[in-house]
């Protein structure tokens, strides 16, 4: 977990507050997930077996997170939710930026995180998928 002296809170509709630590716990709860700062100290990146599935901008208020998405679903989500936009500094076709402005439920956000993770894993080789499924990542 990132030990940051500042505490980031994200308002999630239908709950009180979701802080960065709770978001990190969910992202790191994915099998084989790890976090790092490969680009800057303000951009927290979550990877599974070296492949990015989520990026969290620590500078933005409200918090923003980029997630990988099926191209057709990405367009649908952007049309349905004002808080979902084309991926900032990412391939607009395959990534969405989610703005944590309180307009999207925590359950939806978790579903989108799951979709991003699953999309990345499904793009891995069968060998890598088997390695990920091995007991060493439990």
C-alpha positions as CSV (number, residue, x, y, z in Angstrom):
1,X,0.0,0.0,0.0
2,X,1.1,3.5,-0.7
3,X,2.0,5.3,2.5
4,X,0.9,8.8,1.6
5,X,0.6,11.5,4.3
6,X,-2.4,13.0,2.5
7,X,-5.7,11.0,2.8
8,X,-7.7,11.0,-0.4
9,X,-11.4,10.5,0.0
10,X,-13.8,9.7,-2.8
11,X,-17.5,10.2,-2.5
12,X,-19.4,7.2,-3.7
13,X,-23.1,7.5,-4.1
14,X,-25.0,5.4,-1.7
15,X,-22.1,5.0,0.8
16,X,-20.2,7.4,3.0
17,X,-16.7,7.8,1.7
18,X,-14.3,5.5,-0.1
19,X,-10.7,6.4,0.6
20,X,-7.7,5.6,-1.5
21,X,-6.8,2.8,0.9
22,X,-10.1,1.0,0.3
23,X,-9.7,1.4,-3.4
24,X,-6.2,0.1,-3.2
25,X,-7.3,-2.9,-1.2
26,X,-9.9,-3.8,-3.8
27,X,-7.4,-3.4,-6.7
28,X,-4.7,-5.4,-4.9
29,X,-7.2,-8.1,-4.0
30,X,-7.1,-9.2,-7.6
31,X,-5.0,-12.3,-8.1
32,X,-1.4,-11.4,-9.1
33,X,-2.1,-7.6,-8.7
34,X,0.7,-5.2,-7.8
35,X,1.1,-1.5,-7.5
36,X,3.9,0.8,-8.6
37,X,4.8,4.3,-9.7
38,X,6.5,3.7,-13.1
39,X,5.6,7.1,-14.6
40,X,5.5,9.7,-11.8
41,X,5.0,9.8,-8.0
42,X,1.4,11.1,-8.6
43,X,0.2,8.2,-10.8
44,X,-0.4,4.9,-9.0
45,X,-0.4,2.0,-11.5
46,X,-1.9,-1.4,-10.9
47,X,-0.7,-4.3,-13.0
48,X,-1.3,-8.0,-13.3
49,X,1.7,-9.9,-14.4
50,X,3.3,-6.7,-15.7
51,X,0.2,-5.6,-17.7
52,X,-1.7,-2.4,-16.6
53,X,-5.3,-2.7,-15.7
54,X,-5.8,0.4,-13.6
55,X,-4.2,3.8,-13.1
56,X,-5.1,6.2,-10.3
57,X,-4.2,9.9,-10.5
58,X,-3.4,11.0,-6.9
59,X,-3.3,14.7,-7.9
60,X,-6.8,15.0,-9.1
61,X,-9.7,16.1,-7.0
62,X,-12.1,14.4,-7.4
63,X,-10.0,11.3,-7.8
64,X,-9.7,9.8,-11.3
65,X,-9.0,6.3,-12.4
66,X,-8.2,4.9,-15.9
67,X,-9.6,1.4,-16.6
68,X,-9.3,-0.8,-19.6
69,X,-12.6,-1.5,-21.4
70,X,-14.1,-3.3,-24.3
71,X,-14.3,-0.7,-27.1
72,X,-18.1,-1.0,-27.6
73,X,-18.7,-1.0,-23.9
74,X,-16.5,2.0,-23.4
75,X,-18.6,4.0,-25.8
76,X,-21.8,2.9,-24.1
77,X,-20.5,3.8,-20.6
78,X,-19.4,7.3,-21.9
79,X,-22.9,7.9,-23.2
80,X,-24.6,6.7,-20.1
81,X,-22.4,8.4,-17.4
82,X,-21.0,11.9,-17.4
83,X,-18.3,10.7,-15.0
84,X,-17.0,8.3,-17.6
85,X,-14.7,9.8,-20.3
86,X,-12.2,8.6,-22.9
87,X,-9.0,7.5,-21.2
88,X,-6.8,10.4,-20.3
89,X,-3.3,9.9,-21.9
90,X,-4.4,6.4,-23.0
91,X,-5.8,4.8,-26.1
92,X,-9.3,6.3,-26.3
93,X,-10.6,3.1,-27.9
94,X,-9.6,0.8,-25.1
95,X,-9.5,2.9,-21.9
96,X,-11.9,5.0,-19.9
97,X,-11.3,7.6,-17.2
98,X,-13.7,7.4,-14.3
99,X,-14.2,10.6,-12.3
100,X,-15.1,9.8,-8.7
101,X,-17.7,12.6,-8.4
102,X,-20.3,10.7,-6.5
103,X,-22.5,10.0,-9.6
104,X,-21.6,6.4,-10.0
105,X,-22.1,3.7,-7.3
106,X,-19.3,1.8,-5.7
107,X,-20.8,-1.4,-7.1
108,X,-20.6,-0.2,-10.7
109,X,-17.0,1.0,-10.2
110,X,-16.0,-2.4,-8.8
111,X,-17.7,-4.1,-11.8
112,X,-15.7,-1.9,-14.1
113,X,-12.5,-2.7,-12.2
114,X,-13.3,-6.4,-12.6
115,X,-14.0,-5.9,-16.3
116,X,-10.6,-4.2,-16.8
117,X,-8.7,-6.9,-14.9
118,X,-10.5,-9.7,-16.8
119,X,-9.9,-8.0,-20.1
120,X,-6.2,-7.8,-19.4
121,X,-6.0,-11.4,-18.2
122,X,-7.9,-12.7,-21.2
123,X,-5.4,-11.0,-23.5
124,X,-2.5,-12.9,-21.9
125,X,-1.0,-16.1,-23.3
126,X,-2.5,-19.4,-22.1
127,X,0.8,-20.0,-20.3
128,X,0.6,-16.7,-18.4
129,X,-3.0,-17.4,-17.5
130,X,-2.0,-20.8,-16.1
131,X,0.8,-19.1,-14.1
132,X,-1.6,-16.6,-12.7
133,X,-4.0,-19.3,-11.7
134,X,-1.2,-21.3,-9.9
135,X,-1.2,-21.5,-6.1
136,X,1.8,-19.1,-5.9
137,X,-0.5,-16.1,-6.3
138,X,-3.0,-17.1,-3.6
